[in-house]
Amino acid sequence: MREFSVPALAEVPAEGNLTDIIRTNATEAPHAPVLSRKVDGRWRDVTSAEFLVEVYAAAKGLIASGVGPGDRVGLMSRTRYEWCLFDFAIWCAGAVTVPIYETSSAEQVEWILNDSEATAVIVESAAHEAILESVRGNLSELKHVWRIEQGESADDGTAEAVLAAAGAALPDSAVEERCATLTGESIATLIYTSGTTGRPKGCVLTHSNFFVPTTNLIALLEDLFSVKDPSCLLFLPLAHVLGRELHVICMQARVRTGHCPDIRQLTAELAEFKPTFVLAVPRVFEKVYNTATAKAEADGKGKIFKAAADTAIAYSEALDAGGPGLVLKAKHALFDKLVYGKLRAALGGRCEFSVSGGAPLGARLGHFYRGIGLTILEGYGLTESTAATALNPTKAVGIGSVGVPIPGSAIRIADDGEILLKGANVFQGYWKNDAATADAFEDGWFRTGDLGQLSDKGYLTVTGRKKEILVTAGGKNVAPAVIEDRIRAHSLISECMVVGDARPFVAALVTIDPETFPRWKEQHGKPADATVADLVDDPDLNASVQEAIDEGNKAVSKAEGVKKFRILTINFSEESGHLTPSLKLKRNLVMKDFAGDVENIYAG
């Protein structure tokens, strides 16, 4: 058993709560732009003072409408300015925010609102309102519904306007009184785990669960916030704890934050907003790399890009081994003009750091990005740990690891390899589920279900999940994530799921990336209208996938390597139900839906 802890860097008042942040900002820096919102196609800054006024107006509307202290209020929307506004307004009303993914089904919406006993809900669009109305008859506690977007009728106002009008007669002191009822132990939010199996469970997170770690993370990540005019463009779902934690950090550190609700517009928004850092999950970084690779190959510059990528990786690796030599420096400088500068420009040209979480990134991509001038600070956490519980420090990045325990927390590796957590960031328990809460803790340590290793210096490496470990018929234990990450690094591969539990060998289900597939067809002389289903048995397509498999097999022993694969004719996605909103595979659902494909792999 190995354990590592890091002392806190900052003290947080026990009575402190999240509403203190916006009041402190408005008092100490009333003219500081803490947010930007898109108005008529242009970014408009919102100052600390302006934001406080808007939050109080919405909070007074909630109070006037009967939302009481501790009441749960649902919030179903894409990532946008209003999400941040209403989150703080709910807190200022003394209530509890219950995030709902904007892609949630009617059944999921019904479960979350019923289980949390929500008395009100704010939805984004008419489509969301329709989903809610389809189950409203089953929601006995729900009394109010407000919509962020304007309806067709002039009388059908936005939630912001309707709430402001409802609370117009109340004084600001009504909000101050509600804020004064909150302590660090007050519940701030119930975040329902997206869950790869079973019903989502509501994680009870208090104001201290956010306020203590965010205060310490700001001290740890000083380099991100001390640059001139720091800014961040948020595009991950704010219903997910990772995006939510960063939205609190940015507000607390007075980092100007914009929101991108449509991932399809991300490239254009990055170029216009020009953030100094971004937050993403590894799949986003894989996608950027794969798209750049495919484009270079399509333009006949594949060899140049590969040489540039290899140089970036070598340069980054040399930084950890005494520094690059003169020849490597010269090659790196050349490719910086030819390739790296263009990649940085795609992120707006000001990004030097990025934070990555949700899953391990992998050392190769970590070195690639640092080599091109974008250092990715990889971290690790869960909803139950209020997102980050480990993170790479800016001045001591351990590429290939997910960093060290955040200040004020501790990580222990149990005898069976499970990662255990303790600290102010760890949640209080599951909402109305004492049995699940008791099962989640062992001697005061939270059992993550993940497997990992701690170095002598406290750097954590995540090796897989206990429930995902495959045991082949020959008794070999296989952690799927290691090889899956490497296979997905190929530009043609969208998703990969390793199978082989109780089977004679390891195999994989593979999906084809819909964005790179057209270029691949053109390069290999295939009909432009050919689908993956048309080419599933095509020798060239199978050979290209085999290249990805061969590369992935380099990361593991021969016994753990993929011996066979099957190309699926659909792409795993959140819409298909095979990925969670944080882009994790729902393995048991994939196994259920593609059981026939798995059987065909092992037939004969």
C-alpha positions in Angstrom: 0.0 0.0 0.0 1.4 3.4 -1.0 0.0 6.8 0.1 0.9 10.4 -0.8 -0.6 13.7 0.4 0.0 17.4 -0.3 -0.6 20.1 2.3 -3.1 22.9 1.5 -1.7 26.1 -0.1 -4.5 28.3 1.0 -6.8 28.7 4.0 -10.6 28.8 3.3 -13.0 30.2 6.0 -15.2 27.4 7.3 -18.3 29.5 6.9 -17.3 30.5 3.3 -19.6 29.6 0.4 -19.7 30.0 -3.3 -21.8 33.1 -3.3 -18.9 34.9 -1.6 -17.0 34.8 -4.9 -19.2 37.1 -6.9 -19.7 39.6 -4.0 -16.0 39.7 -3.4 -15.4 40.3 -7.1 -17.9 43.1 -7.3 -16.4 44.8 -4.3 -12.7 44.4 -5.0 -12.7 44.6 -8.8 -16.1 45.9 -10.0 -14.9 46.8 -13.5 -13.0 43.6 -14.1 -14.5 41.6 -17.1 -15.2 38.2 -15.6 -17.4 36.9 -18.4 -18.1 37.4 -22.1 -21.4 36.6 -23.8 -22.3 36.5 -27.4 -24.7 39.3 -28.3 -25.7 39.7 -32.0 -22.7 37.7 -33.1 -20.2 39.6 -31.1 -18.5 39.0 -27.8 -19.5 41.5 -25.1 -17.7 41.6 -21.8 -19.6 41.4 -18.5 -17.9 43.0 -15.5 -18.0 41.8 -11.9 -20.4 44.5 -10.9 -22.8 43.8 -13.9 -22.8 40.1 -13.2 -23.7 40.5 -9.6 -26.6 42.7 -10.6 -27.9 40.1 -13.0 -27.4 37.2 -10.6 -29.3 39.1 -7.8 -32.1 39.9 -10.2 -32.6 36.2 -11.1 -32.1 35.1 -7.4 -34.9 37.6 -6.3 -37.1 36.1 -9.0 -36.5 32.6 -7.7 -37.3 33.7 -4.1 -40.4 35.6 -5.2 -41.6 32.5 -7.0 -41.4 30.4 -3.8 -38.0 28.7 -4.2 -36.9 28.1 -0.6 -33.6 27.5 1.1 -32.3 24.0 0.2 -34.9 23.5 -2.6 -33.6 21.7 -5.6 -33.7 23.5 -8.9 -33.0 21.7 -12.2 -30.8 23.3 -14.9 -31.0 21.7 -18.3 -29.0 23.6 -21.0 -25.9 23.6 -23.2 -22.8 25.4 -22.1 -23.6 29.1 -22.3 -23.5 32.3 -20.4 -27.0 31.8 -18.8 -25.8 28.5 -17.3 -23.3 30.4 -15.2 -25.8 33.1 -14.4 -28.5 30.8 -13.1 -26.1 28.5 -11.3 -25.0 31.4 -9.1 -28.5 32.7 -8.9 -29.8 29.4 -7.5 -27.0 29.5 -4.9 -27.8 33.1 -4.0 -31.4 32.0 -3.4 -30.1 29.5 -0.9 -31.1 26.6 -3.2 -29.4 23.6 -4.8 -28.5 23.3 -8.5 -29.4 20.0 -10.1 -27.6 19.9 -13.6 -29.2 17.9 -16.4 -27.4 17.2 -19.6 -29.0 18.9 -22.6 -28.9 15.5 -24.4 -30.8 13.7 -21.7 -33.8 11.6 -22.6 -37.3 12.1 -21.2 -36.7 9.0 -18.9 -33.5 10.5 -17.6 -35.0 13.9 -17.0 -37.9 12.3 -15.1 -35.6 10.2 -13.0 -33.3 13.1 -12.0 -36.1 15.6 -11.2 -38.1 13.0 -9.3 -35.2 11.6 -7.3 -33.9 15.1 -6.4 -37.5 16.2 -5.6 -36.9 19.4 -7.7 -39.5 22.1 -7.2 -38.4 24.1 -10.2 -36.4 23.7 -13.4 -34.8 26.0 -16.0 -34.5 24.6 -19.5 -32.8 26.0 -22.5 -35.1 25.5 -25.5 -38.5 24.6 -26.7 -37.2 21.1 -27.4 -36.1 20.7 -23.8 -39.5 22.1 -22.6 -41.3 19.5 -24.7 -39.2 16.7 -23.2 -40.1 18.0 -19.8 -43.8 18.3 -20.6 -43.9 14.7 -21.8 -43.1 13.5 -18.2 -44.4 16.5 -16.1 -47.5 14.5 -15.0 -45.1 12.2 -13.1 -43.3 15.1 -11.3 -45.3 15.7 -8.3 -42.9 18.2 -6.7 -42.3 20.4 -9.8 -44.0 23.8 -9.6 -42.1 26.1 -11.9 -40.6 25.9 -15.4 -38.6 28.7 -17.0 -37.0 28.7 -20.4 -33.7 30.5 -21.3 -34.6 31.1 -25.0 -37.3 33.5 -26.1 -40.6 31.8 -27.2 -42.5 32.7 -30.4 -44.9 35.0 -28.5 -43.7 38.3 -27.2 -45.3 37.4 -23.9 -43.2 34.2 -23.7 -40.1 35.9 -22.3 -36.8 34.5 -21.4 -36.1 33.0 -18.0 -33.7 35.9 -17.3 -36.4 38.5 -18.0 -39.3 36.6 -16.4 -37.4 36.1 -13.2 -36.1 39.7 -13.1 -39.7 40.9 -13.4 -41.0 38.5 -10.7 -38.4 39.7 -8.2 -38.4 43.4 -9.1 -40.2 44.4 -5.9 -37.7 42.6 -3.6 -34.7 44.4 -2.1 -31.2 43.1 -2.5 -31.3 42.3 1.2 -33.6 39.4 0.5 -30.8 37.8 -1.4 -28.2 38.7 1.2 -30.3 37.0 3.9 -30.4 33.8 1.8 -26.7 33.9 1.2 -26.1 34.3 4.9 -27.9 31.0 5.6 -25.3 29.1 3.7 -22.2 27.6 5.2 -19.4 25.4 3.8 -21.5 22.3 4.7 -24.6 23.5 2.8 -25.4 21.5 -0.2 -24.4 23.3 -3.4 -25.4 20.8 -6.0 -26.6 17.3 -6.7 -24.7 16.0 -9.8 -26.1 12.8 -11.2 -23.3 10.5 -12.4 -23.9 9.8 -16.1 -23.2 6.2 -15.3 -22.0 3.5 -17.7 -24.4 1.1 -15.9 -27.6 1.4 -13.9 -29.5 4.4 -12.7 -27.5 7.6 -12.2 -26.8 8.4 -8.5 -26.9 11.9 -7.2 -23.6 13.0 -5.8 -24.1 15.4 -2.9 -21.5 18.2 -3.2 -21.3 21.0 -0.7 -20.1 24.6 -1.0 -16.8 23.5 0.7 -16.4 20.6 -1.7 -16.0 23.3 -4.4 -14.7 26.3 -2.5 -11.8 24.6 -0.7 -10.2 22.8 -3.7 -10.8 25.7 -6.2 -9.0 28.1 -3.8 -6.1 25.8 -3.6 -6.0 25.0 -7.3 -5.8 28.7 -8.1 -2.7 28.9 -6.0 -1.3 25.8 -7.7 -2.0 27.0 -11.2 -0.8 30.6 -10.7 1.0 30.5 -14.1 -2.4 30.1 -15.9 -3.9 33.2 -14.2 -1.0 35.5 -13.9 -0.6 36.2 -17.7 -1.9 39.4 -19.2 -5.7 39.4 -19.7 -6.2 35.6 -18.8 -9.2 34.1 -20.6 -10.8 30.7 -21.1 -13.3 29.4 -23.7 -15.5 26.7 -22.1 -17.0 24.2 -24.4 -17.3 21.1 -22.2 -20.8 20.4 -20.7 -21.3 22.5 -17.6 -23.6 19.7 -16.4 -20.4 17.7 -16.0 -18.4 18.3 -12.9 -15.1 19.0 -14.8 -16.6 22.0 -16.7 -18.5 23.1 -13.6 -15.3 23.2 -11.4 -13.5 25.3 -14.0 -16.4 27.7 -14.3 -16.1 28.3 -10.5 -12.3 28.6 -10.7 -12.4 31.1 -13.5 -15.0 33.2 -11.7 -12.9 33.1 -8.5 -9.7 33.9 -10.3 -11.4 36.6 -12.4 -10.5 34.9 -15.6 -12.6 36.3 -18.5 -14.7 33.3 -19.6 -16.6 32.7 -22.8 -18.9 29.8 -23.6 -19.2 27.8 -26.8 -22.5 25.9 -26.9 -22.0 24.3 -30.3 -18.9 22.2 -30.7 -19.2 22.5 -34.4 -18.4 26.2 -34.1 -15.4 25.6 -31.8 -12.7 26.3 -34.3 -14.2 29.6 -35.3 -14.9 30.6 -31.7 -11.3 29.8 -30.6 -9.9 31.9 -33.4 -12.1 34.9 -32.4 -12.0 34.6 -28.6 -8.3 33.8 -28.4 -8.2 32.1 -25.0 -5.0 31.8 -22.9 -6.0 28.3 -21.8 -8.7 25.8 -22.5 -10.2 22.7 -20.8 -10.9 19.5 -22.7 -11.1 15.8 -22.5 -8.4 13.6 -24.2 -10.8 12.7 -27.1 -10.7 16.4 -28.2 -6.9 16.4 -28.3 -6.8 13.1 -30.1 -9.3 14.5 -32.6 -7.2 17.6 -33.2 -4.1 15.5 -33.8 -5.9 13.0 -36.0 -7.6 15.7 -38.1 -4.2 17.5 -38.6 -2.6 14.2 -39.6 -5.4 13.3 -42.1 -5.4 16.8 -43.6 -1.6 16.7 -44.1 -1.8 13.3 -45.8 -4.6 14.5 -48.1 -2.5 17.6 -49.1 0.5 15.3 -49.8 2.4 16.6 -46.8 2.0 13.5 -44.7 5.8 12.8 -44.4 6.4 16.4 -43.4 3.8 16.3 -40.7 5.1 13.0 -39.4 8.6 14.3 -39.2 7.3 17.4 -37.4 5.3 15.3 -34.9 8.3 13.1 -34.2 10.5 16.1 -33.7 7.9 17.7 -31.3 7.8 14.5 -29.3 11.6 14.1 -29.2 12.0 17.8 -28.2 9.5 17.4 -25.3 11.2 14.2 -24.1 14.5 15.9 -24.2 13.2 18.6 -21.9 13.0 15.9 -19.2 16.4 14.5 -19.9 18.9 17.4 -19.7 17.5 19.5 -22.6 17.5 19.2 -26.4 20.8 19.4 -28.4 21.6 21.9 -31.1 20.4 19.7 -34.0 17.1 19.0 -32.4 16.7 22.7 -31.5 17.3 23.6 -35.1 14.8 21.0 -36.4 12.3 22.2 -33.9 12.7 25.8 -34.9 12.1 24.9 -38.5 9.0 22.9 -37.8 7.7 25.7 -35.5 7.5 28.0 -38.6 6.1 25.3 -40.9 3.7 23.4 -38.7 3.5 24.2 -35.0 2.6 27.8 -35.3 -0.4 26.9 -37.5 -1.6 24.4 -34.9 -1.3 27.0 -32.1 -3.1 29.5 -34.3 -6.1 27.1 -34.6 -6.5 27.5 -30.8 -6.4 31.3 -31.1 -2.7 31.8 -30.9 -2.5 32.7 -27.2 -2.9 29.2 -25.6 0.2 28.0 -23.7 -1.5 25.6 -21.3 -4.5 23.4 -21.4 -6.1 21.2 -18.7 -7.2 17.7 -19.6 -9.3 15.3 -17.6 -11.9 12.6 -17.8 -9.5 9.9 -19.0 -5.8 9.4 -19.4 -4.3 11.3 -22.3 -1.2 9.1 -23.0 2.5 10.1 -23.0 2.8 10.3 -26.7 0.2 13.0 -27.2 1.3 14.7 -24.0 4.8 15.1 -25.5 3.5 16.0 -28.9 1.5 18.9 -27.6 4.2 20.2 -25.2 6.6 19.9 -28.2 4.4 22.2 -30.3 4.2 24.8 -27.5 0.9 23.8 -25.7 1.6 22.1 -22.4 -1.3 19.9 -21.4 -1.8 19.7 -17.6 -3.3 16.3 -17.3 -5.5 15.6 -14.2 -7.7 13.0 -12.6 -10.9 13.0 -10.7 -14.5 11.9 -10.5 -17.8 13.5 -9.8 -17.4 12.2 -6.2 -14.1 14.1 -5.8 -15.6 17.4 -7.3 -13.5 16.9 -10.4 -9.7 17.3 -10.0 -8.2 15.3 -7.2 -4.8 15.0 -8.9 -3.2 17.5 -11.4 0.1 18.2 -13.0 1.7 21.4 -11.6 2.8 23.9 -14.3 6.4 23.9 -13.3 6.8 20.1 -12.8 4.8 18.3 -15.4 5.0 14.6 -15.3 3.9 13.6 -18.8 2.2 10.2 -18.9 0.9 10.7 -15.4 -2.2 12.5 -14.1 -0.2 14.5 -11.7 0.1 14.7 -7.9 -2.7 15.1 -5.3 -4.1 18.6 -5.3 -3.2 20.7 -2.3 -5.2 19.6 0.8 -5.9 16.0 -0.4 -4.4 12.6 -0.3 -4.2 9.5 -2.6 -3.7 6.0 -1.5 -3.1 2.8 -3.6 -4.8 -0.2 -1.9 -3.2 -3.6 -1.9 -5.2 -4.6 -5.0 -4.2 -1.5 -6.9 -7.4 0.5 -6.4 -7.1 4.3 -6.1 -8.5 5.6 -2.8 -9.1 9.3 -2.0 -9.4 11.6 1.0 -9.7 15.4 1.2 -12.0 18.4 1.4 -12.9 17.8 -2.3 -14.4 14.3 -1.6 -18.2 14.3 -1.6 -20.6 13.7 1.3 -22.4 10.7 -0.1 -25.1 9.7 -2.6 -28.5 11.5 -2.3 -31.0 9.3 -0.5 -28.8 6.2 -0.9 -27.1 5.2 2.3 -26.2 1.8 1.1 -24.3 3.1 -1.9 -22.6 5.7 0.3 -21.4 3.1 2.8 -20.2 0.9 0.0 -18.2 3.8 -1.5 -16.0 4.3 1.5 -13.4 2.2 3.3 -12.0 3.5 6.6 -12.8 7.0 5.6 -11.2 6.7 2.1 -13.3 7.0 -1.0 -13.0 3.9 -3.3 -12.8 5.1 -6.8 -13.0 1.8 -8.6 -10.0 2.9 -10.7 -6.6 1.2 -10.7 -3.4 3.1 -10.5 0.2 3.5 -9.3 2.0 6.2 -7.3 5.6 7.1 -8.0 8.0 8.0 -5.2 7.3 11.7 -5.9 3.6 11.2 -5.7 2.7 11.2 -9.4 -0.3 9.1 -10.2 -0.7 6.9 -13.2 -4.2 5.5 -13.9 -4.0 2.0 -15.4 -7.7 1.1 -15.8 -10.9 0.4 -13.9 -11.4 -2.6 -11.7 -14.7 -3.5 -13.4 -13.2 -3.2 -16.9 -10.3 -5.6 -16.3 -10.6 -8.5 -18.7 -9.4 -12.0 -17.7 -8.8 -14.1 -20.7 -9.5 -17.9 -20.7 -5.8 -18.3 -20.2 -5.9 -16.3 -17.0 -4.2 -13.1 -18.4 -5.5 -9.8 -16.8 -5.9 -7.1 -19.4 -6.6 -3.4 -18.8 -8.4 -2.2 -22.0 -7.7 1.6 -21.7 -3.9 1.4 -22.5 -4.3 -0.3 -25.9 -7.6 1.5 -26.7 -6.0 4.9 -26.3 -3.1 4.0 -28.6 -5.4 2.5 -31.3 -7.6 5.6 -31.2 -4.5 7.7 -32.0 -4.8 6.6 -35.6 -6.5 9.2 -37.7 -9.0 6.7 -39.2 -10.2 5.3 -35.9 -13.1 7.0 -34.1 -13.7 4.5 -31.2 -12.2 1.2 -30.1 -13.4 -1.2 -27.4 -11.2 -4.2 -26.4 -13.1 -7.4 -25.7 -11.9 -10.9 -24.5 -13.2 -11.6 -21.0 -13.2 -15.4 -20.6 -12.2 -15.7 -24.2 -9.1 -17.4 -25.7 -7.6 -14.1 -26.9 -8.0 -10.3 -26.9 -10.0 -8.7 -29.8 -11.5 -5.3 -30.5 -14.5 -3.6 -31.9 -13.6 -0.6 -34.0 -15.5 2.3 -35.5 -14.4 4.6 -38.4 -14.0 8.3 -38.0 -16.7 10.0 -40.2 -14.6 13.1 -40.7 -11.4 11.3 -42.0 -13.3 8.5 -43.8 -14.0 10.7 -47.0 -10.3 11.6 -47.3 -9.3 8.0 -46.8 -11.7 6.9 -49.6 -10.3 9.5 -52.0 -6.7 8.4 -51.2 -7.5 4.8 -51.8 -9.6 5.1 -54.9 -12.9 4.1 -53.3 -16.3 5.5 -54.5 -17.1 8.8 -52.8 -20.6 7.5 -51.9 -19.3 4.2 -50.4 -20.3 3.8 -46.7 -18.5 2.0 -44.0 -21.0 -0.8 -44.4 -20.1 -1.1 -48.1 -16.4 -1.4 -47.3 -16.4 -3.3 -44.1 -14.8 -6.3 -45.8 -12.6 -4.2 -48.1 -8.9 -5.3 -47.9 -7.6 -1.7 -48.0 -9.8 -0.6 -45.1 -9.0 -3.6 -43.1 -5.3 -3.1 -43.8 -5.5 0.5 -42.5 -7.3 -0.6 -39.4 -4.6 -3.3 -38.9 -2.0 -0.5 -38.9 -3.8 1.1 -36.0 -4.1 -2.3 -34.2 -0.3 -3.0 -34.8 0.5 0.4 -33.3 -1.7 -0.2 -30.3 -0.2 -3.6 -29.7 3.2 -1.9 -29.2 1.9 -0.5 -25.9 1.2 -3.9 -24.3 2.7 -7.4 -24.0 2.0 -10.0 -26.7 -0.5 -11.8 -24.5 -2.5 -8.5 -24.1 -2.3 -7.6 -27.8 -5.4 -7.5 -30.1 -5.4 -10.6 -32.3 -8.5 -9.9 -34.3 -10.8 -6.9 -34.8 -14.2 -6.2 -36.3 -15.2 -3.0 -38.0 -18.6 -1.8 -37.0 -20.9 0.0 -39.4 -22.0 2.7 -37.0 -20.1 5.2 -34.9 -20.3 5.2 -31.1 -21.7 8.5 -29.9 -23.7 10.1 -27.2 -26.7 10.2 -29.5 -26.4 6.4 -30.2 -26.3 5.9 -26.5 -22.9 4.2 -26.4 -21.0 7.1 -25.0 -21.6 9.1 -21.8 -21.7 12.9 -22.1 -18.0 12.9 -21.0 -17.3 10.6 -24.0 -16.7 7.4 -22.0 -17.7 4.1 -23.4 -20.8 2.4 -22.0 -19.1 -1.0 -22.3 -21.9 -3.3 -21.2 -24.4 -1.6 -23.6 -21.9 -1.9 -26.4 -21.4 -5.6 -25.5 -25.2 -6.0 -25.5 -25.9 -4.2 -28.8 -22.9 -5.9 -30.6 -23.0 -9.3 -29.0 -23.3 -10.9 -32.5 -20.2 -9.1 -33.7 -18.2 -10.3 -30.7 -19.4 -13.9 -31.3 -18.4 -13.7 -34.9 -14.9 -12.7 -33.9 -14.5 -15.9 -31.9 -16.5 -18.2 -34.1 -14.3 -21.0 -35.3 
